[in-house]
Amino acid sequence: MRFETVAIHGIRTTEKEIKEWGSCINMASTFQLKEFGVTQEFEYSRISNPTCKEFETLIAKLERGKHGFGFSSGMAASTSLFTIFEAGDHFVFGLDIYGGTFRIMKDIFAKFGLEATYVDTTDLDNIRKAIRPNTKGIFIETPSNPLLDVTDIRGTVAIAKEHGLLTMVDNTFLSPYLQRPLELGADVVVHSATKYLGGHNDIIAGAMVVNDDTLAEKIRFAQGAIGAMLSPFDSWLLIRSIKTLKVRMDYAQANTLRLIDFLQGHPAVEKVYYPTLPTNKGKAIQESQALGAGAVFSFVMKDEKKVKTFFEALRVALFAVSLGGVETLVTHPSTYTHTEFPEEEKVARGVTQTLIRVAVGLENIEDLIADFRQALER
Ligand SMILES: *Cc1c(COP(=O)(O)O)cnc(C)c1O
C-alpha cells in the first residue's frame, strides 16, 4: 500500500479487522493482571498502553521500519536515545541541529561523559575527519534549520557503516511522507511529532523508529524506565492527524513554492533559502533522497531597519516559533531559536538580523501573499 493508504488504515493489524472509525482511547494507567505468575503485554501504562501502541505501529509502518516508539516530546525521544550509550562515547553532530538537541548534549549528557563534535555535514569529509576511536554514532538533521542545508543521508550511512557507527536522523522537517531515512540505510529516525505529524499546533509529542531488534529493546527499556512515554490522548490525536499528513504536506508545500516565487520577485527581499532552489548546493542530493523539500524556508530582507515593522505588520501569518501546523508561523532565528550562539558565529553562519524563517501553513495562498506584501511594504 502507498503512503496515504497506510496513514489511514495502518493501525489495523489485519486486512479484515474492523476498526471503529474514530478508534478508541484507552486511558487506563493500570490493567488487571489475568493470571498469577504470568506477565502480560499491558500491565502499567508507563511501560505500555494500547492506544500508544497503535500510534507506535503506525509510525513504524510510515517510516518503513520495524519498531516504533511514542514519546511525550521530541526532546523526550532524543534524550531517551542518548541514555542507551555509556560514559566516554563520542558522537558527530550536524552543526545546525535543533537547539534543544545541542542543549541536552552540552548541559545534560556532558555531565555523564558523552562527548560531541559539531561539523558542517553538508561536506561528508567533515564527518569523516571528526570520527575518533570512541565515536559511536552520527546524528544529522536534513534539511537543516534555519538555512535549509542538505546532508547526504546515503553518504552519511556509508561512512557510518565503514566505522561501525549508528546513523541517527532527525526527520521532523520532512516527515515520513517526504523522506524515509531508514530506507536509505539509517539506523534511527527521531521526530518531534509536535510538528507535521501532529499538524495543528496543539500537541507536544515525539517519536522514534528503528529496525534492529537489540537496539529496539534498549529504546523500549529507556522509554519505560525514564517515563518518557506518550499519553493515550496524544497518541489518539496523532493517529487522527496522520490520516491527513499527505494532503496537509502537499498543500503546504504548494503554498510554499508560490510564496517563495512572490518573495523572490519582491524588491525588499535579498535572498531565499529552500532545499530545491538552484542556489542551494544540496539541490541534487535533496531530489535524490526526498519526495519534496517541505514547507519551511527562510529569506533575507535587504533593510535591517524594516525587519521589526515586518513582524509587527503581519496579520494572517503568526509571529511564533515552531512549524508543521495549519497556521503559517514566522520567526526570527537570531533572537528566538539560535540564542545559544555568539553574534559573530551566528552571522558567520548566515543567521543574521535580517534572516526570517517561515513555516508555511494551509491558509489560502492569495491571502498569505497579500499579507507578506503589505508587511514588507509597510
Ligand atoms: C521541535 C523540534 C525538536 C524538539 O521537539 P519537541 O517536540 O519540541 O520536544 C527536535 N527537532 C526538530 C527538528 C524540531 O523542529
The ligand as an SDF file (V2000), in Angstrom:
LIG
                    3D

 15 15  0  0  0  0  0  0  0  0999 V2000
   10.7590   20.9690   17.5620 C   0  0  0  0  0  0  0  0  0  0  0  0
   11.9080   20.1290   17.1670 C   0  0  0  0  0  0  0  0  0  0  0  0
   12.5060   19.2290   18.0700 C   0  0  0  0  0  0  0  0  0  0  0  0
   12.0710   19.0920   19.5070 C   0  0  0  0  0  0  0  0  0  0  0  0
   10.7770   18.6060   19.6060 O   0  0  0  0  0  0  0  0  0  0  0  0
    9.7800   18.9270   20.8130 P   0  0  0  0  0  0  0  0  0  0  0  0
    8.5440   18.2060   20.4270 O   0  0  0  0  0  0  0  0  0  0  0  0
    9.6350   20.4210   20.8860 O   0  0  0  0  0  0  0  0  0  0  0  0
   10.4100   18.3940   22.0560 O   0  0  0  0  0  0  0  0  0  0  0  0
   13.5300   18.4210   17.5920 C   0  0  0  0  0  0  0  0  0  0  0  0
   13.9840   18.5300   16.3300 N   0  0  0  0  0  0  0  0  0  0  0  0
   13.4530   19.4060   15.4570 C   0  0  0  0  0  0  0  0  0  0  0  0
   13.9940   19.4700   14.0780 C   0  0  0  0  0  0  0  0  0  0  0  0
   12.4060   20.2410   15.8420 C   0  0  0  0  0  0  0  0  0  0  0  0
   11.9000   21.1110   14.9620 O   0  0  0  0  0  0  0  0  0  0  0  0
  1  2  1  0
  2  3  1  0
  2 14  2  0
  3  4  1  0
  3 10  2  0
  4  5  1  0
  5  6  1  0
  6  7  2  0
  6  8  1  0
  6  9  1  0
 10 11  1  0
 11 12  2  0
 12 13  1  0
 12 14  1  0
 14 15  1  0
M  END
$$$$
